[in-house]
Amino acid sequence: MRIKGPTTNRVRRHEAEEPARTGIYKPTAILPAPPPPPSRPPRSLGNFSAAPAEDIVNVAADHFSQSEALKWKQRVPMRAFLSHLATFPGNTWQERWEASGHDEGRPVGDDAGDNKPLRMKLNCAAGQAFALRLVRPTLLGFRCNRFFHYSPWFRGVAQDPLLEEFCRRADQLPMSQARRTRTKFDVCCALTVFGIDLKDLTPEGLLHYAVESRKHELAGEKTSFAGTLAGRSSTRWATSRHPHPAACAGPSPAGRSPSRKPSTTTSSTTAR
């Protein structure tokens, strides 16, 4: 009920009875910052930082080959990649990778020159080496290469129930398949370059990944899913986590789905 009557039409200011207390409120803004390195880096298949090249070749063949008959074919790319890294100084594969200069944005396949089959082999083996946590690239060192199956490679090695739950929730988002695929790829990429598991990925770390991606024009600025990244999925996942991991739906190559054109049909329903 509205009370009728005359008003002064003035704003009356009142002095505070006591001064406001300081130091009891925390800022709510999330500032981009890389997550702290874990005390024990994830190595689900073992620590191969200083392992002989042939041991790594065999592990990669055992894990990534689809059948026993194809293991010989799987060994060729990884052997070529490790032979390439072996030409650089270092006591570990990580040190050799850093000495190679690929972290500055030079694709691994460039060392193949005009040899297109070798270029594809080096590119494939580099992605598998990242998934195995054999080497930890920078964001530029990772994204200057093109991987069409990196998410299933990474998840197959990680065997992380929390990551599988995230992917399941990402697959339920009301967006195109291309965006859902890109969301899962972004999270796998962030976990790779930070050298962590999903449980160690902080909101500040995910924001740092997004900021750095935009800084280097890696956020899909020229595609239909520009700026999607993993933020929307992460928000839903983080606010409704439940301990029942499930496997994701079948992967599709990131960025290969055709862009969706906006509908021109008019509707009386309010856009959300």
N, C-alpha and C positions, 0 to 999 in steps of 0.2 A: 504494500500500500504506500502510495506516495503522499507525503505530508505537504500540504499546500500552505503557503505563507510567504511573507517578505524575506528576501535574502540580502546580504550585504554585497554580494558579488565581488568579494575580496578573498585573497589567499592569506590566511593568517599563519604566520610563522611562529614556532615555539622553540625556545632554547632547550637543548638536551639537558636532562637532569644530571647526567654524569658523562664524562668524556668516553668516547668509544674505545674499547679495549683493542690492543694490537697484538699480533702474533698468534692469534687463535684461529685464523682462517688460512686455508691453503688454496693456492691458485688452481683453478679448474682447467685451464688451457693445457693442451697436450703439445709439447714442443718436440720437434723431430730430433732424435738422437739414436745412434746405433745401439743395439742391445749389448750388454756386457758379454765378453767371451765366456763360454761355459767352462767349469772346472775340468770336466771330462768331455772333450769333443765327441760327437756321435760317430761311431765306427761300427755299424751293425754287422758288417761282414769281416771286420778285422782291421788292424792298423797296417797299412802298406806304405807308410811314408818313406821307408828306406828299404823296402823289399826288392829282391831281384826282379827284373823286368819280366822274365818268363813266368814267375809265380803270379804276377798281376794279370798277365795274358791268360793264364789258365783259369783264374778266378772269374775274370770277365766273360770268358767263353762259357764257363759252367752256369753263370747267372743269367746272361742275356741271350744265350742260344735257345731257340724254340724247339730244337730236337738234337739228339746226339749226332745225327748225320751232318748237321750244320755247324758244329763246333769248330771245325777247321776253318770255315769261312769267317767265323766271328773273331778268330785269333789274328787274322791279317790286319784289320784296322788298328787294334790296340797295339800290336807289335810295331806298326809304322809310327804311331803317335809317340810311344815311349822311345823309339829310336831317335825321333826328332828332338824330344826333350833331353835325351842323353848327350846331345851336342853342346849343351849349356852347362856352366859350372854349378856345383852345389852338391851337398851330401844327401839331400832328400829330394823327392820329386817336387815338393812345393818350392824349394829353393831354385831348382832348375826352371820351374814354370815362371817364377818371378823374374829370373834372369833372361827369359826368352823375350820379354817385352810385350807379350800378348795382353797383359793386363791394361795396357794403354789404349786398347781398342783395335789391335791388329788381328784379324781372324786367323785361326790356326791353318785353315785351308790355303792361305796365301803362299805358304811355303811350298805348295805343290806346283806353283807356276801354272802352266797351261795343261797340266796333267789332271783332267777333270775327275777320273776315277779315284786318283789318290787324294784329291781335294775332298771328295765325299767321304772317303775312309777316315781321313784325319778329323774332319768335322764330327763324324759319328763317334769316333773314339774319344774325342775331347768331351763330348756330352756325357758319355758313359763314365769317364774318369771323374767328372764333376759329381755325378750321381753316387759313385763309389766313395766320395770324399777323399780321393787320392790327392787331388789338388783343390785349393780353394781360390777361385778367381775373384777379381773385383767385379763390380756391376758392369763396367765397360768390357772387361775381359770375358764375361759371360755372354752379354747381349750382342757383341760384335759377331758372334757365331749364330747360325740358325739351326734350331733343333725342332723337329716336328713331333717328337715323341718323348720330350724330356720329362714331362709330368709322370707318365707311367714308369719310366726308367727310375726316376727318383723315388717314387712311392714304393716300387717293387723292392728297392734296396733298403729303404728306411723301415718298412714294416711298422709304422707308427700308428697305433689305434686312434690317437687324437687327430692326426692328419687325415685319416680315413673318415673320421666323423665330420671334419670340416668339409671335405670334398662331398660327402653325402648331402650336407646342408647347402653347399654351393649349387649342387645339381637341382635343388628345389626352388631356387630363386626365380622370380617371375621376370626372366629376361631371356634373350636369345641364347642358343647353344654356344655361339661364338664368344659371347661375354662370359658365360659360365666357364668355358674352357680357359679363357684368358685369366679369369680370377684364380683358378687352381694353378695355372702356370706361374702367375705372379708370386703366390705364396711359396711354391717350390723354389723359384728363383731366389726369393729373399732368404729362405732357409739355407740355400747353397752359399750365397755370397757372405752371409753372416756366420756360417759354420755352426748352426744351432739346430735343435729340434723345435717343433711347434710350441712346446710348453715354455720355451725360452723367448718366444717372439713377443715383445712388448708392444703396446699401442704406439709408443714413441718410435720404436724400431720400424714398424710398418709405415708410419708417417715419414720417417727418414728415407725409406726405400722409395716411397711415392715422390717425395721432393727431389731425390737424386735422379729418378727416372725422368721427371719433367725437365730437370736441369740439363740432362744430356739428350733430350728429345727421344726418350725411349718409352713413353707412356702411350704410344699409339695415336699421336696427334693427327696423323694423316689417315686414320682408319675410322670405321663407324663406331668403334668402342673406345674412343679417346677418353682417357681419364677414368676408366672403370676401375682398374687395378683390383685390389682385394678388399677395399674398405667396406663395401656394403655387405659382403659375405661375412667379413670378420665381425662386424657389429652384431649381426643376427646370431652368429655362432657364439660370440663371447657372452651374450646376454641370455643364452638359453642352452648352456652346455649340460648334457646328460651322459652318464657313463655307459653308453651302449654303442660302441663303434660299429660301423657298417662299411662295407666296400662300396666304392663309387661305381657309377655307371661307366660304361665303356668310354674310353677317351677318344677325342677327335683332335686332329692336328690344330694347334693354336694358330689363329689368324687366317685359316684357310676357308672358313665358311663365308658365303656371300653376305654382303651387308644387307640389312633389311631396310626397305624404304618405308618412310612413315605413311600411314594410311591417310587418304584424303576424304574418307567417308565422314560426314558430319553426324554428330550424336548429341542427344540432350544430356548424356551422362557427364558429370564434371570430371575433367582430367585430373589424374592423381600424379 
